[in-house]
Amino acid sequence: MEKMRIDKWVWAVRLYKSRTIAADACKTGKVKLNGVNAKPATLVGEGDKIELKKNGFGLTFEVKKLLKSRVGAAIAVECYTNTTPEEELNKYKNWFVGKTGAEMREKGAGRPTKKERREIDEFKDGDFNFDWYDEEPI
């Protein structure tokens, strides 16, 4: 049965951005092979279960196919089965909900002044004071 290094496999199927990051994750105990902490040189084969912690989320995968080198995302998805529990997937969805894009200022406006910063913070806090709304119409 053919086997390959775990750091190379998780990098090849695009679970980590670089092989160095994959090796560091193995060294710090963020990657487990069949429930046991894996060193970068630990050999992985088809049918093995890999658990990794990435950005605070626990992900679980089953190896379906080994690769000789890094491949495109479409091919990489065919090489593993994502067996991450539903609760962990919901944790990601709940974390992501409500996130918005970056705030923008007009070009050339520079940094906000202290007064503008306070107004922005007051607006973000949602403590709206609508004194004008309480007045009687003329």
PEUR-V335739 format. One record per residue. PSI is psi in degrees with one decimal (* if undefined). OMEGA is omega in radians with two decimals (none if undefined). D_FIRST is the distance of its C-alpha to the first C-alpha in Angstrom with 1 decimal. Layout:
PSI | OMEGA | D_FIRST
PSI | OMEGA | D_FIRST
//
This chain:
132.8 | -3.10 | 0.0
143.3 | 3.13 | 3.8
162.1 | 3.07 | 6.6
166.5 | -3.12 | 10.4
141.5 | -3.09 | 13.7
-37.9 | -3.14 | 15.3
-36.5 | 3.12 | 18.6
-38.4 | -3.12 | 17.4
-47.2 | -3.11 | 15.7
-28.0 | 3.05 | 18.8
-42.7 | -3.08 | 20.9
-33.5 | -3.14 | 19.2
13.9 | 3.00 | 19.6
30.7 | 3.03 | 23.2
-23.1 | 3.02 | 23.4
149.5 | -3.03 | 25.1
-34.8 | 3.13 | 27.5
161.6 | -3.14 | 26.5
-32.0 | 3.10 | 23.7
-43.5 | 3.11 | 26.4
-39.7 | 3.11 | 27.2
-43.8 | 3.13 | 23.6
-41.3 | 3.11 | 23.4
-38.5 | 3.10 | 26.8
-39.2 | 3.10 | 25.9
-44.0 | -3.11 | 23.0
-33.4 | -3.09 | 25.6
6.9 | 3.06 | 28.2
19.2 | 3.14 | 26.1
-7.4 | 3.14 | 26.0
128.3 | 3.10 | 22.2
141.6 | 3.09 | 20.5
116.4 | -3.10 | 16.9
40.9 | 3.07 | 17.0
-0.2 | -3.12 | 20.7
137.5 | 3.10 | 20.5
135.6 | -3.07 | 21.9
133.3 | 2.99 | 19.3
161.9 | -3.11 | 20.3
-32.6 | -3.08 | 19.6
3.1 | 3.12 | 17.0
136.3 | -3.09 | 15.0
136.0 | 3.14 | 11.3
143.1 | 3.12 | 10.4
174.8 | 3.14 | 7.5
138.9 | 3.13 | 8.5
-8.7 | 3.11 | 11.1
152.1 | 3.10 | 12.3
129.8 | -3.13 | 16.1
128.9 | 3.05 | 17.9
131.4 | 3.07 | 21.6
148.1 | 3.09 | 23.8
123.9 | -3.09 | 27.6
121.5 | 3.13 | 29.1
35.8 | 3.10 | 32.9
3.3 | -3.13 | 33.6
139.2 | 3.10 | 31.4
114.6 | -3.10 | 28.4
145.7 | -3.12 | 25.6
134.0 | -3.12 | 22.5
153.2 | 3.01 | 19.5
130.9 | -3.09 | 16.3
124.3 | 3.08 | 13.4
-33.9 | -3.06 | 13.1
144.8 | 3.08 | 11.7
149.4 | -3.11 | 10.9
149.6 | 3.09 | 13.7
-30.0 | -3.13 | 14.7
173.7 | 3.14 | 18.2
137.9 | -3.09 | 20.7
173.6 | 3.11 | 21.7
161.3 | -3.06 | 24.8
-37.9 | -3.12 | 25.3
-38.7 | 3.12 | 25.2
-36.9 | -3.10 | 21.7
-37.3 | -3.11 | 20.5
-29.2 | -3.14 | 21.7
-10.4 | -3.05 | 19.4
-5.4 | 3.12 | 16.3
161.4 | 3.03 | 17.2
127.4 | 3.13 | 19.5
111.3 | -3.13 | 22.4
26.8 | 3.13 | 23.0
132.0 | 3.14 | 25.9
150.8 | -3.10 | 28.7
-36.7 | -3.13 | 31.8
-38.8 | -3.13 | 34.0
-37.3 | 3.09 | 32.1
-39.6 | 3.10 | 32.4
-33.3 | 3.10 | 36.1
-42.3 | 3.11 | 36.5
-45.2 | -3.13 | 35.6
-43.5 | 3.13 | 37.9
-36.2 | 3.13 | 40.7
-38.1 | -3.04 | 40.4
-26.6 | -3.09 | 40.5
135.8 | 3.08 | 43.5
-5.6 | 3.10 | 46.8
135.5 | -3.14 | 45.5
172.8 | 3.12 | 47.6
175.9 | -3.13 | 47.6
149.3 | 3.10 | 49.4
147.9 | -3.08 | 53.1
145.0 | 2.99 | 55.1
159.9 | 3.11 | 58.5
144.4 | -3.13 | 60.7
130.9 | 3.14 | 60.2
-3.7 | -3.12 | 62.6
-20.4 | 3.12 | 63.4
-169.7 | 3.14 | 61.8
151.6 | 3.11 | 60.8
146.9 | 3.06 | 62.5
172.7 | -3.14 | 65.6
-41.8 | 3.13 | 65.9
-44.8 | 3.12 | 67.9
-39.9 | 3.13 | 65.4
-42.9 | 3.11 | 62.5
-41.3 | 3.11 | 64.4
-40.9 | 3.11 | 65.1
-46.5 | 3.14 | 61.4
-40.6 | 3.11 | 60.3
-40.8 | 3.12 | 63.0
-42.4 | -3.13 | 61.9
-34.5 | -3.13 | 58.2
-24.1 | 3.08 | 59.3
9.5 | 3.09 | 60.8
78.1 | -3.09 | 64.1
134.0 | 3.14 | 66.3
99.0 | -3.09 | 70.0
70.6 | 3.11 | 71.8
-36.5 | -3.11 | 75.4
-23.0 | -3.09 | 76.5
-25.2 | -3.09 | 75.1
-13.0 | -3.06 | 77.4
151.4 | 3.08 | 80.6
140.5 | 3.07 | 83.0
148.7 | -3.12 | 83.4
* | none | 86.8
//
